[in-house]
């Protein structure tokens, strides 16, 4: 049996689930039912226990049931033969707590990576369709789960960036410019930004072989795919970039150079997949990205991450579904959560794995 799985999940006032308790299978758990009954919310609750936040909702108030003042999620995990209880609760007034074995974290960032989780969801298409911030978030979430100092670098960098931008606006309003004061923030940006860049660069270099292998395994084709890390720091140090952009930043009243401008370019046969990839190629690309994330995290943490497949069988064809199901044949594969609208379809697919499973049927009264 694997070294990490969720034994029990309890929810109170979480989105449209006012009260729910699930005793879970250590291998495969399927949540089925009509749209709107809360299947995705159950998977999101598991994600929430790992990250201290929702995958889908950025505001805590959006995760609290209507007419309720608070929300609570509690999970009992088994990790490396030890029982671990994780509890996340938050209130409409903004108070939020995250506990491990009844002891509150001082900083939620200290919890990241303790429960490795990977989610594959229809919203992942935003990685291709949306702007660079979405792809940076994807990049940072993986690195942050496997290298805890990285999260602090990000927090400190973003805080300093906001302060520097506020100072530039203040200069404009007051009609003055103090290079000495600005240089203090420049030094801090360099201190936090340089290691962010180095870690991102090293990550993409290590990630790429996992991704290419997964893409070829799912597609069975010979097309060439690539993930290119784009950064202004490739050719210049952050110190040089900040120095060279002073005049531009004074006019724009914000910081125009740095890791906060980084991006990932997704390519197929040398061209951007957003413009030149078919719908099927884009779907394959996204699933391969997430499965490569799974592979890399498992290699680095020596634990099989919990894999959440949200509404996946409605969005992928039989070939891609079969590839994911084939993964579960491996005894070393971790715990799997699936949401789907069709119980029969789900059970038919899962039975092929030969693994133990549980199916939970949700309805509007769940």
Secondary structure, DSSP 8 states (H G I E B T S, - for coil): --SEEEEEEEEEEETTEEEEEEE--SSEEEEE-STTSSHHHHHHHHHHHHHSS-SS-SSGGGGB-TT-SEEEEEEEEEETTEEEEEEEEEETTS-EEEEETTEE-S-GGGGTTSS-EEEE-GGGGHHHHS-HHHHHHHHHHHHHHH-HHHHHHHHHHHHHHHHHHHHHHHHHHHT---HHHHHHHHHHHHHHHHHHHHHHHHHHHHHHHHHHHHHHHHH-----EEEEEE-GGGTS-HHHHHHHTHHHHHHHTS--SSGGG-EEEEEETTEEHHHH--HHHHHHHHHHHHHHHHHHHHHHHSS--EEEEESHHHHS-HHHHHHHHHHHTSTT---EEEEES-HHHHHHHHHTTT--EEEEE--TT-
